[in-house]
Amino acid sequence: MTGTDFSEWLRGRSDERLRALVAARPELVTPVPAHIDGLAARACSPSAIGRALDRLDRFSLAVLETLALRPGAAGRETLSSLLRRAVPGDRDDETLGRALDAALDVLTTRALVYGPGDALLPAPGVTDALEPPAALGPPAAEVFRHHSPERLDVLLRDIDPAGEGGSGGEQPDGGRPAGERLAALLADPATVARLVGEVSPQARAALDELVWGPSSGRLPNARREVDAASAHSPIEQLLARGLLGATGEETVALPREVALVLRDGRVHRDLSPGPPALEGPVRDQDLADRTAAGQAFTFVRTVEDLCEVWSVDPPGVLRAGGLAVRDLRRTAQLLDLPEWAAGLVVEVAHAAGLVAAGEGEWLPTGGYDGWRIKATEDRWAVLAVAWAAMERAPGLIGERDDRDRPLNALHPDLRRPGAAQMRARMLAVLESAPPGLAPTPESVLARLAWEQPRRRPALRDRLVRFALREAEHIGVTGLGVPATHGRAVARGDGTAAGLLAPLLPEPVDHVLLQADLTAVAPGPLTTDLGRRLALTADVESKGGATVYRFSEQSVRRALDAGHSADDLLAVLERHSATPVPQPLRYLVADVARRHGRIRVGTASAYIRCDDPALLDEVLADKRAHLLRLRRLAPTVLASKTSRAALVDSLRAMGYAPVAESLEGDVVVARADARRTEGQLAARVTASNAPDPEVIDAAVRAMRAGDSRRRPVEAPEGQVPRSPATATISALQEAIRQGSRVWIGYLDSQGHATSRILEPARMEGGYLTAYDETRATVHRFALHRITGIAEIGR
């Protein structure tokens, strides 16, 4: 069968099967082919076949390799007998049969195999894309292609002493080239068995190491001329009998025909019809869920702490992008985390759109303000989905790239194409684990290697190990066991927050104030109380209960934010389970009494105070010499120092000044006022399949082009015109009913044209529809549609 046969086979598939093909291989309709022949040509292109092969599991790939190695078409029974030899154990024919049927259905659905059930063939281009299949070496014709005619004659005489070697590398009988006769001899099991029996045990051992791959090796002076009589070493014995062939000056390979004979009729050594089972310790699922919930709660609070810290003291953006190493270390110290965990927090916050670069600094975005007022379970769901979807590898932070440059957090080079799909596959493996099982990393890697054997194993294994560690830290798993809410993240069904909510500790709205100027929070505080307390006091210790300490600096921080002493005491009285201790009242009152007596403005900067004696004290202080103060009036001092530096210097001297504006108003310092623009990262899934409506429209377009149907003529007369709201409603109704409509559409020059459409989808200001007047799938800008009218089929 030929490429034309493949096109005819594809043309004979039902619309349902074509839709399944497009769903499994969405790249085939980007853009939509004009007809079925175009679809067939694109499906057979090397890049499209490579992507399709990368999605096959090990058993389906083995079935395809077995079929590709057959000289002609093969049926199901033939494939079953060939595969049965490679299946270990009791060779359960029923299990193998079910697995083979499922694999053939996958291969035919994805158009990698075609033909009737009793005469299946690989699709055009598949055999070339599989080269080399099943870890086999090149065919004998390729191995000995560069051998001289004289050398081929010597090989033929040693391999087939009864034959007559011809001159010029040809045999007298039939004039068949020596290379073809050599390949035929090496494909004969009896000849190969005889040749193997002639070599030493050491040579046979070397041969056995190459049979199942790798099929090539390095050998100095590989093209040496040697015959059976002069061969001394084990390798020379193999070279003299054609069991090995030189493919380069220092490389040798085992011919494919020899390997297939030595494999005793098996294409694969050890073939499992199903994926390997996940292994690991079994733990209590409820305990794992609670542990994961605690991790999730901590991770949410850590992200909030990061954004609050960066609101006040944002780190700079490196010139090449990313976060400096020293800034990551400082952030890790502030969050009390190891550097890899701090890098994960930073990356997830960025992927969730909570942190972005703005004017040379990393700042929280406006989206952070909306995120922080949500319930804890909803905030975690946003972070978990962003982590699962991001195409970046936080685990690589601190390593060096191929140019020996460090990979910093938030750096563009941290992106790894396919990282999101890999993470989605890993989550799917965890979701398939039995309840309570904590899969070992080795068993997860083995499952992924079975599901996608063509993926690069080195990078995949590293990324999977990173992702497993990150899943535990984020709270997707607990004690290594996939949590119930973590499984929901893997499914992507939006139920993760609801499953997590009952496991989270109830937030409390009270603290215990103590006489030593500390407050004990007996549990997680409500968002509002937590922010107020964080502004008024500093965290001294964390654990089952968080201890806050009040100090002159922390109280002044709250006063700087615009709160009065009465406000602070009222909040503490309202949320304290114990009376406000007298030492805390004295501290607040004392700081408030001194707060704001001195005001700093811009002269370059000035100091204003209603008490001239206090200004005399400032001028007499030796520490004020560097401020270069000059008295303008009894109550005003001027300085060339900036206002911010002047405020800091006076506070270092023990005063409590406040800044004021040019109008004399107090400048309220709000620590959370700094924000930048940002947006949520797009959700990336493992399949990226188009919507069913778009698939239907693509199949209709290809069928129309394949039948060479002339485009439908639009009705004559004035193009439809209708209000925008009525147009949108009518299009939505046509999508629901699957009906055709007549629209007026403005082209790029502003001319109104008539179109007959079958609407498929409407989103983002665009309508995707099958345009019957052009016989193609097209996207229409909604603002260019002048109106709509119904039309019969």
SEKOLBA-628167 format. One line per 10 residues: number of its first residue (from 1); for each residue x, y, z of C-alpha. Coordinates in nm, 2 decimals. Example, Ala and Ser with C-alpha at 12.3 -4.5 7.8 and 13.67 -1.06 7.14 Angstrom:
<rs>
1> 1.23 -0.45 0.78  1.37 -0.11 0.71
</rs>
This chain:
<rs>
1> 0.00 0.00 0.00  0.12 0.36 -0.08  0.07 0.71 0.04  -0.23 0.73 -0.19  -0.37 0.42 -0.02  -0.32 0.59 0.32  -0.52 0.90 0.20  -0.80 0.67 0.08  -0.81 0.49 0.40  -0.82 0.82 0.59
11> -1.09 0.94 0.36  -1.30 0.63 0.44  -1.29 0.69 0.81  -1.61 0.81 0.97  -1.65 1.17 1.09  -1.64 1.03 1.45  -1.30 0.87 1.39  -1.16 1.18 1.22  -1.27 1.38 1.52  -1.09 1.14 1.75
21> -0.78 1.17 1.53  -0.79 1.55 1.56  -0.85 1.54 1.94  -0.55 1.30 1.98  -0.32 1.50 1.74  -0.44 1.86 1.75  -0.13 1.99 1.56  -0.28 1.83 1.25  -0.55 2.11 1.22  -0.33 2.41 1.30
31> -0.42 2.55 1.05  -0.70 2.34 0.92  -0.61 2.15 0.60  -0.80 2.23 0.29  -0.90 1.86 0.23  -0.83 1.50 0.35  -0.53 1.47 0.12  -0.38 1.77 0.31  -0.46 1.60 0.64  -0.29 1.28 0.53
41> 0.02 1.47 0.41  0.05 1.66 0.74  -0.01 1.34 0.94  0.29 1.18 0.76  0.53 1.46 0.81  0.83 1.38 1.03  0.76 1.64 1.29  0.39 1.53 1.33  0.49 1.17 1.35  0.76 1.24 1.61
51> 0.51 1.42 1.83  0.26 1.14 1.80  0.52 0.87 1.88  0.63 1.07 2.19  0.27 1.03 2.33  0.27 0.65 2.30  0.32 0.42 2.60  0.58 0.14 2.59  0.34 -0.14 2.49  0.18 0.06 2.20
61> 0.52 0.16 2.08  0.64 -0.20 2.09  0.34 -0.30 1.88  0.42 -0.04 1.63  0.79 -0.14 1.62  0.70 -0.50 1.57  0.47 -0.41 1.28  0.74 -0.18 1.13  1.00 -0.46 1.13  0.77 -0.70 0.94
71> 0.84 -0.71 0.57  0.48 -0.68 0.48  0.13 -0.63 0.63  0.04 -0.82 0.94  -0.29 -0.91 1.11  -0.38 -0.91 1.48  -0.30 -1.28 1.52  0.04 -1.25 1.37  0.12 -0.96 1.60  -0.01 -1.15 1.90
81> 0.21 -1.44 1.84  0.52 -1.22 1.80  0.45 -1.02 2.11  0.36 -1.32 2.32  0.72 -1.44 2.31  0.84 -1.12 2.48  0.58 -1.12 2.76  0.73 -1.27 3.08  0.55 -1.48 3.34  0.26 -1.71 3.26
91> 0.19 -1.53 2.93  -0.18 -1.46 3.01  -0.33 -1.46 2.65  -0.64 -1.29 2.76  -0.46 -1.00 2.92  -0.23 -0.97 2.62  -0.52 -0.98 2.38  -0.70 -0.69 2.56  -0.38 -0.49 2.57  -0.31 -0.56 2.20
101> -0.67 -0.46 2.10  -0.63 -0.13 2.30  -0.29 -0.06 2.15  -0.42 -0.12 1.79  -0.72 0.10 1.86  -0.48 0.38 1.98  -0.25 0.34 1.68  -0.53 0.33 1.42  -0.72 0.62 1.59  -0.40 0.83 1.57
111> -0.34 0.72 1.21  0.00 0.56 1.29  -0.13 0.23 1.16  -0.38 0.18 0.87  -0.54 -0.08 0.67  -0.79 -0.36 0.73  -0.76 -0.56 1.05  -0.60 -0.86 0.88  -0.35 -0.65 0.68  -0.22 -0.37 0.90
121> 0.07 -0.14 0.79  0.26 0.15 0.95  0.15 0.48 0.81  0.39 0.64 0.56  0.69 0.79 0.73  0.64 0.59 1.06  0.91 0.33 0.99  1.17 0.61 0.91  1.07 0.80 1.23  1.12 0.48 1.44
131> 1.47 0.42 1.31  1.63 0.25 1.50  1.34 0.04 1.63  1.35 -0.17 1.94  1.72 -0.07 2.01  1.83 -0.26 1.70  2.13 -0.17 1.49  2.13 -0.07 1.12  2.05 -0.33 0.86  2.34 -0.53 0.72
141> 2.32 -0.35 0.39  2.38 -0.02 0.58  2.65 -0.17 0.80  2.85 -0.30 0.50  2.77 -0.03 0.26  3.11 0.13 0.26  3.30 -0.20 0.25  3.51 -0.26 -0.07  3.41 -0.53 -0.32  3.72 -0.72 -0.23
151> 3.64 -0.71 0.14  3.28 -0.83 0.07  3.43 -1.12 -0.13  3.64 -1.22 0.17  3.34 -1.21 0.40  3.12 -1.41 0.17  3.39 -1.68 0.14  3.43 -1.71 0.52  3.05 -1.70 0.58  2.95 -1.93 0.29
161> 3.25 -2.15 0.20  3.04 -2.36 -0.03  2.95 -2.06 -0.24  3.17 -1.91 -0.51  3.28 -1.56 -0.45  3.27 -1.35 -0.76  3.49 -1.06 -0.86  3.38 -0.71 -0.83  3.16 -0.80 -0.53  2.90 -0.98 -0.74
171> 2.80 -1.35 -0.75  2.77 -1.53 -1.08  2.43 -1.68 -1.01  2.17 -1.41 -1.10  2.42 -1.13 -1.08  2.30 -1.04 -0.74  2.52 -0.78 -0.55  2.74 -0.92 -0.28  2.59 -0.68 -0.03  2.24 -0.82 -0.08
181> 2.37 -1.18 -0.06  2.55 -1.10 0.25  2.24 -0.96 0.41  2.04 -1.26 0.31  2.29 -1.50 0.46  2.30 -1.30 0.79  1.92 -1.32 0.80  1.92 -1.70 0.79  1.90 -1.85 1.14  2.09 -2.16 1.04
191> 2.38 -1.96 0.90  2.40 -1.73 1.21  2.38 -2.03 1.44  2.67 -2.19 1.26  2.88 -1.87 1.26  2.82 -1.81 1.63  2.92 -2.17 1.70  3.25 -2.11 1.54  3.36 -1.82 1.76  3.51 -1.84 2.11
201> 3.30 -1.81 2.43  3.45 -1.46 2.49  3.34 -1.35 2.14  2.99 -1.49 2.21  2.98 -1.29 2.54  3.07 -0.97 2.36  2.79 -1.05 2.11  2.54 -1.10 2.38  2.61 -0.76 2.52  2.51 -0.60 2.19
211> 2.20 -0.81 2.11  1.95 -0.61 2.32  2.12 -0.28 2.28  2.31 -0.06 2.25  2.39 -0.22 1.92  2.71 -0.03 1.85  3.05 0.03 2.03  3.39 0.18 1.99  3.68 -0.02 1.85  4.02 0.12 1.75
221> 4.11 0.05 1.39  3.76 -0.08 1.33  3.82 -0.11 0.95  4.11 -0.36 0.99  4.13 -0.63 0.72  4.09 -0.97 0.88  3.96 -1.31 0.78  3.85 -1.62 0.97  4.20 -1.78 0.94  4.39 -1.47 1.07
231> 4.14 -1.36 1.34  4.29 -1.39 1.69  4.09 -1.17 1.93  3.72 -1.23 2.00  3.62 -0.91 1.82  3.82 -1.00 1.51  3.64 -1.34 1.51  3.31 -1.15 1.49  3.44 -0.91 1.23  3.57 -1.19 1.01
241> 3.23 -1.36 1.00  3.02 -1.05 0.95  2.86 -1.08 1.30  3.00 -0.73 1.35  3.06 -0.46 1.09  3.27 -0.15 1.09  3.05 0.16 1.04  3.34 0.41 1.10  3.71 0.43 1.17  3.65 0.35 1.54
251> 3.29 0.22 1.55  3.13 -0.12 1.50  2.77 -0.22 1.49  2.57 -0.55 1.52  2.37 -0.60 1.19  2.00 -0.59 1.25  1.94 -0.93 1.08  2.19 -1.09 1.32  2.03 -0.93 1.63  1.69 -1.05 1.53
261> 1.81 -1.41 1.48  1.99 -1.40 1.82  1.68 -1.26 1.99  1.52 -1.60 1.90  1.22 -1.45 1.73  1.15 -1.18 1.99  1.16 -0.81 1.89  1.16 -0.70 2.26  1.33 -0.86 2.55  1.09 -0.80 2.83
271> 0.75 -0.66 2.74  0.47 -0.58 2.99  0.12 -0.53 2.85  0.04 -0.29 3.13  0.22 -0.02 3.33  0.44 -0.11 3.63  0.26 -0.10 3.96  0.34 0.19 4.20  0.53 0.08 4.50  0.59 0.23 4.84
281> 0.48 0.23 5.21  0.11 0.24 5.30  0.00 0.50 5.55  -0.33 0.62 5.69  -0.50 0.84 5.43  -0.67 1.06 5.69  -0.34 1.14 5.85  -0.18 1.21 5.51  -0.47 1.45 5.43  -0.43 1.64 5.75
291> -0.05 1.66 5.71  -0.09 1.79 5.35  -0.35 2.04 5.47  -0.10 2.17 5.73  0.15 2.21 5.45  -0.10 2.38 5.23  -0.19 2.62 5.51  0.17 2.70 5.58  0.25 2.75 5.21  -0.04 3.00 5.17
301> 0.08 3.20 5.47  0.44 3.19 5.34  0.34 3.34 5.01  0.15 3.61 5.19  0.45 3.68 5.41  0.66 3.70 5.09  0.43 3.96 4.93  0.41 4.16 5.25  0.79 4.17 5.29  0.84 4.27 4.92
311> 0.57 4.54 4.96  0.79 4.72 5.21  1.14 4.62 5.08  1.12 4.50 4.72  1.43 4.34 4.58  1.57 4.46 4.25  1.54 4.30 3.91  1.87 4.19 3.76  1.96 4.35 3.43  1.93 4.01 3.26
321> 1.61 3.94 3.45  1.55 3.74 3.76  1.63 3.77 4.13  1.98 3.81 4.26  2.13 3.53 4.46  2.18 3.75 4.77  1.81 3.87 4.75  1.70 3.50 4.74  1.92 3.42 5.04  1.78 3.72 5.23
331> 1.43 3.62 5.14  1.49 3.26 5.26  1.62 3.40 5.59  1.31 3.62 5.64  1.08 3.33 5.55  1.28 3.09 5.76  1.31 2.84 5.47  1.59 2.67 5.29  1.68 2.84 4.96  1.52 2.58 4.74
341> 1.19 2.62 4.92  1.22 3.00 4.91  1.28 2.98 4.54  0.97 2.76 4.50  0.76 3.02 4.69  0.89 3.30 4.47  0.83 3.11 4.15  0.47 3.00 4.24  0.38 3.35 4.36  0.50 3.48 4.02
351> 0.32 3.21 3.83  0.00 3.29 4.01  0.03 3.66 3.92  0.08 3.78 4.27  0.44 3.91 4.21  0.58 4.08 3.90  0.86 4.31 3.79  0.78 4.68 3.80  1.02 4.97 3.75  1.33 4.77 3.83
361> 1.19 4.60 4.14  0.99 4.28 4.22  0.66 4.39 4.37  0.33 4.24 4.46  0.06 4.30 4.19  -0.28 4.44 4.22  -0.41 4.08 4.20  -0.25 4.01 4.54  -0.50 4.24 4.71  -0.79 4.04 4.57
371> -0.62 3.71 4.64  -0.54 3.78 5.01  -0.90 3.85 5.10  -1.02 3.50 4.98  -1.06 3.21 5.21  -0.74 3.01 5.27  -0.86 2.70 5.07  -0.94 2.92 4.77  -0.60 3.09 4.80  -0.43 2.76 4.81
381> -0.62 2.63 4.50  -0.50 2.93 4.30  -0.14 2.86 4.40  -0.16 2.48 4.34  -0.31 2.53 3.99  -0.05 2.79 3.91  0.23 2.55 4.02  0.08 2.26 3.82  0.06 2.48 3.51  0.38 2.67 3.51
391> 0.64 2.59 3.25  0.93 2.67 3.48  1.16 2.44 3.69  1.22 2.60 4.04  1.44 2.30 4.13  1.71 2.42 3.89  1.76 2.74 4.09  2.12 2.77 4.19  2.26 2.55 3.91  2.45 2.67 3.61
401> 2.35 2.67 3.24  2.55 2.54 2.95  2.74 2.87 2.94  2.83 2.83 3.31  2.60 3.11 3.42  2.40 3.08 3.73  2.02 3.00 3.70  1.85 3.26 3.93  1.50 3.26 4.05  1.25 3.43 3.82
411> 1.51 3.43 3.54  1.37 3.36 3.19  1.62 3.08 3.14  1.44 2.88 3.41  1.17 2.80 3.16  1.16 2.44 3.04  0.93 2.36 2.75  0.71 2.06 2.85  0.76 2.12 3.22  0.38 2.17 3.27
421> 0.29 1.86 3.07  0.55 1.66 3.27  0.40 1.79 3.60  0.05 1.70 3.47  0.16 1.35 3.39  0.33 1.31 3.73  0.01 1.43 3.90  -0.20 1.18 3.70  0.03 0.90 3.82  -0.01 1.01 4.18
431> -0.39 1.04 4.13  -0.39 0.67 4.01  -0.22 0.55 4.33  -0.44 0.35 4.57  -0.55 0.54 4.88  -0.29 0.55 5.15  0.00 0.45 4.92  0.31 0.67 4.92  0.47 0.59 4.58  0.85 0.59 4.58
441> 1.02 0.83 4.33  1.16 0.52 4.16  0.82 0.37 4.10  0.68 0.70 3.97  0.98 0.73 3.73  0.93 0.38 3.62  0.56 0.45 3.55  0.64 0.76 3.35  0.91 0.58 3.16  0.65 0.32 3.06
451> 0.39 0.59 2.96  0.63 0.80 2.75  0.94 0.59 2.67  1.07 0.83 2.40  1.10 1.13 2.63  1.45 1.23 2.73  1.50 1.03 3.05  1.77 1.24 3.21  1.58 1.57 3.21  1.25 1.40 3.28
461> 1.38 1.21 3.59  1.53 1.53 3.73  1.21 1.74 3.68  1.00 1.46 3.83  1.21 1.44 4.14  1.19 1.82 4.18  0.81 1.81 4.13  0.76 1.54 4.39  0.96 1.74 4.64  0.76 2.05 4.55
471> 0.43 1.86 4.58  0.51 1.77 4.94  0.60 2.12 5.03  0.30 2.28 4.87  0.06 2.03 5.03  -0.05 1.83 4.72  0.09 1.52 4.90  0.13 1.45 5.27  0.38 1.20 5.41  0.44 1.11 5.04
481> 0.07 1.00 5.00  -0.14 1.19 4.74  -0.39 1.39 4.94  -0.76 1.40 4.86  -0.74 1.76 4.76  -0.42 1.70 4.58  -0.59 1.44 4.36  -0.85 1.70 4.28  -0.57 1.93 4.15  -0.45 1.64 3.93
491> -0.81 1.59 3.79  -0.85 1.97 3.74  -1.22 1.95 3.83  -1.22 2.26 4.05  -1.31 2.07 4.37  -0.97 2.10 4.55  -1.07 2.40 4.76  -1.39 2.24 4.88  -1.20 1.92 4.98  -0.93 2.11 5.16
501> -1.16 2.34 5.36  -1.27 2.09 5.63  -0.91 2.00 5.70  -0.79 2.35 5.77  -0.78 2.49 6.12  -1.05 2.74 6.20  -0.91 3.09 6.21  -0.94 3.26 6.55  -1.02 3.63 6.61  -0.86 3.68 6.95
511> -0.52 3.68 7.11  -0.39 3.65 7.47  -0.21 3.97 7.57  0.05 3.93 7.84  0.23 4.17 8.08  0.57 4.11 7.92  0.45 4.30 7.61  0.37 3.98 7.41  0.06 3.85 7.25  -0.01 3.48 7.19
521> -0.22 3.38 6.90  -0.37 3.03 6.99  -0.42 2.95 6.62  -0.42 3.10 6.28  -0.57 3.45 6.29  -0.83 3.59 6.07  -0.69 3.79 5.78  -0.79 4.13 5.92  -0.66 4.06 6.27  -0.34 3.90 6.14
531> -0.26 4.21 5.93  -0.34 4.45 6.21  -0.13 4.25 6.46  0.16 4.22 6.21  0.16 4.60 6.17  0.16 4.66 6.55  0.39 4.39 6.67  0.68 4.17 6.55  0.66 3.79 6.53  0.89 3.64 6.79
541> 0.82 3.27 6.74  0.60 3.04 6.54  0.46 2.70 6.61  0.13 2.57 6.74  0.08 2.92 6.87  0.24 3.24 6.73  0.40 3.48 6.97  0.41 3.85 6.88  0.61 4.11 7.07  0.52 4.48 7.10
551> 0.80 4.73 7.10  0.85 5.10 7.05  0.95 5.05 6.69  0.65 4.83 6.61  0.40 5.07 6.78  0.55 5.36 6.59  0.51 5.16 6.27  0.14 5.14 6.33  0.12 5.51 6.42  0.31 5.59 6.09
561> 0.04 5.39 5.91  -0.22 5.64 6.03  -0.36 5.47 6.34  -0.40 5.66 6.66  -0.32 5.54 7.01  -0.69 5.50 7.08  -0.74 5.30 6.77  -0.46 5.06 6.86  -0.59 5.01 7.21  -0.95 4.97 7.09
571> -0.84 4.69 6.85  -0.64 4.52 7.12  -0.93 4.54 7.37  -1.18 4.41 7.11  -0.97 4.11 7.01  -0.80 4.02 7.34  -0.93 3.73 7.56  -0.75 3.90 7.85  -0.75 4.26 7.97  -0.49 4.49 7.80
581> -0.19 4.49 8.04  -0.09 4.82 8.19  0.27 4.80 8.05  0.13 4.77 7.70  -0.10 5.07 7.76  0.20 5.27 7.89  0.41 5.18 7.59  0.14 5.28 7.34  0.06 5.60 7.52  0.43 5.70 7.56
591> 0.51 5.64 7.19  0.20 5.82 7.08  0.28 6.12 7.31  0.62 6.17 7.14  0.50 6.07 6.80  0.47 6.36 6.56  0.59 6.64 6.78  0.86 6.69 6.52  0.76 6.72 6.16  0.99 6.68 5.86
601> 0.92 6.84 5.52  1.11 6.93 5.21  1.34 7.23 5.21  1.55 7.02 5.06  1.40 6.91 5.40  1.30 7.10 5.71  1.21 7.03 6.07  0.90 7.21 6.22  0.81 7.19 6.59  0.58 7.40 6.80
611> 0.82 7.37 7.10  1.14 7.58 7.03  1.31 7.42 7.33  1.29 7.08 7.16  1.46 7.23 6.85  1.73 7.38 7.07  1.79 7.03 7.20  1.82 6.89 6.84  2.06 7.17 6.74  2.28 7.10 7.04
621> 2.30 6.73 6.98  2.64 6.65 6.83  2.49 6.37 6.62  2.30 6.64 6.43  2.62 6.79 6.29  2.61 6.58 5.97  2.25 6.69 5.90  2.37 7.05 5.84  2.07 7.21 6.02  2.00 7.58 5.99
631> 1.74 7.77 6.20  1.49 7.96 5.98  1.25 8.05 6.27  1.21 7.97 6.63  1.00 7.67 6.53  1.16 7.57 6.20  1.50 7.41 6.11  1.61 7.35 5.75  1.85 7.09 5.61  2.00 6.98 5.28
641> 1.93 6.62 5.37  1.63 6.45 5.20  1.32 6.42 5.40  1.34 6.04 5.43  1.70 6.05 5.54  1.62 6.33 5.79  1.34 6.12 5.94  1.56 5.82 5.98  1.84 6.02 6.14  1.61 6.19 6.39
651> 1.47 5.85 6.48  1.82 5.71 6.53  1.88 6.00 6.77  1.58 5.89 6.98  1.32 6.13 6.85  0.98 6.03 6.69  0.93 6.26 6.40  0.66 6.22 6.13  0.68 6.33 5.77  0.45 6.60 5.64
661> 0.35 6.72 5.29  0.40 7.06 5.13  0.05 7.15 5.26  0.15 7.06 5.62  -0.05 6.74 5.63  0.09 6.43 5.79  0.22 6.18 5.53  0.07 5.84 5.62  0.32 5.56 5.55  0.13 5.25 5.43
671> 0.36 4.95 5.40  0.13 4.78 5.15  0.08 5.06 4.91  0.34 4.96 4.66  0.20 4.75 4.37  0.27 4.68 4.01  0.07 4.53 3.72  0.05 4.16 3.67  -0.18 3.89 3.54  -0.25 3.53 3.61
681> -0.06 3.27 3.41  -0.25 3.08 3.15  -0.36 2.73 3.24  -0.16 2.47 3.05  -0.29 2.12 3.03  -0.12 1.80 2.92  -0.34 1.75 2.61  -0.40 2.10 2.47  -0.68 1.95 2.26  -0.91 2.20 2.08
691> -1.27 2.22 2.19  -1.52 1.97 2.04  -1.69 2.25 1.85  -1.37 2.35 1.68  -1.30 1.99 1.60  -1.64 1.95 1.44  -1.59 2.26 1.23  -1.25 2.14 1.12  -1.38 1.80 1.00  -1.66 1.97 0.81
701> -1.41 2.20 0.64  -1.19 1.91 0.54  -1.49 1.71 0.41  -1.61 2.00 0.21  -1.27 2.06 0.05  -1.22 1.69 -0.01  -1.54 1.66 -0.20  -1.45 1.98 -0.39  -1.78 2.12 -0.30  -1.83 2.47 -0.44
711> -1.87 2.74 -0.18  -2.23 2.82 -0.09  -2.35 3.14 -0.24  -2.47 3.40 0.01  -2.83 3.54 -0.04  -2.86 3.84 -0.26  -2.96 4.18 -0.13  -2.87 4.40 0.17  -2.64 4.23 0.42  -2.80 4.17 0.76
721> -2.79 4.45 1.02  -2.90 4.41 1.38  -2.81 4.55 1.72  -2.49 4.41 1.88  -2.68 4.26 2.17  -2.92 4.08 1.94  -2.64 3.96 1.72  -2.45 3.81 2.02  -2.77 3.64 2.15  -2.85 3.50 1.81
731> -2.50 3.36 1.77  -2.51 3.20 2.11  -2.85 3.03 2.02  -2.70 2.91 1.68  -2.41 2.75 1.87  -2.65 2.57 2.10  -2.87 2.44 1.82  -2.60 2.38 1.57  -2.78 2.59 1.30  -2.66 2.80 1.02
741> -2.68 3.18 1.01  -2.64 3.46 0.76  -2.42 3.75 0.88  -2.28 4.07 0.74  -1.91 4.11 0.79  -1.68 4.41 0.74  -1.35 4.31 0.57  -1.01 4.48 0.63  -1.11 4.76 0.39  -1.44 4.82 0.56
751> -1.66 4.67 0.29  -1.96 4.47 0.40  -1.97 4.11 0.28  -2.22 3.83 0.32  -2.13 3.50 0.49  -2.31 3.18 0.56  -2.17 3.03 0.88  -2.21 2.73 1.12  -2.09 2.89 1.45  -1.88 2.67 1.67
761> -1.75 2.88 1.96  -1.75 3.23 2.08  -1.49 3.37 2.33  -1.25 3.66 2.37  -1.43 3.89 2.13  -1.40 3.63 1.84  -1.64 3.38 1.68  -1.50 3.06 1.55  -1.72 2.91 1.27  -1.72 2.71 0.96
771> -1.76 2.96 0.67  -1.97 2.78 0.40  -1.91 3.07 0.16  -1.53 3.01 0.18  -1.54 2.64 0.27  -1.30 2.69 0.56  -1.28 2.74 0.93  -1.23 3.10 1.02  -1.22 3.34 1.33  -1.45 3.64 1.30
781> -1.40 3.96 1.51  -1.74 4.02 1.68  -1.72 4.40 1.64  -1.70 4.35 1.26  -2.02 4.16 1.23  -2.29 4.41 1.12  -2.59 4.18 1.18  -2.73 3.83 1.17  -3.03 3.66 1.01  -3.15 3.30 1.02
791> -3.12 3.08 0.71  -3.26 2.73 0.64  -3.04 2.43 0.58
</rs>
